[in-house]
């Protein structure tokens, strides 16, 4: 249980940091925000991979990070699109 939480934090930190570099602009919440976006991206990416492509578990560590990055990039684009609308 605690090992899974630590793994989620590590994958979330890596994915959130890389997604923050890919998507232009500032990540809300700084480092903690990037970790949260990375974890949410892992959940979103995993759901998309399983639902849309029909792929199962077993992506491995690198595959999990790639899936989490894809999900985190999607989330960051949505967050930034919503915040730019608010500024108008």
ABEGO torsion letter per residue (X at the ends): XAAAAAAAAAAAAAAAAAAAAABBEBBBGEAAAAAAAAAAAAAAAAAAAAAAAGBBBGAEAAAAAAAAAAAAAAAAAAAAAAAAAAAX
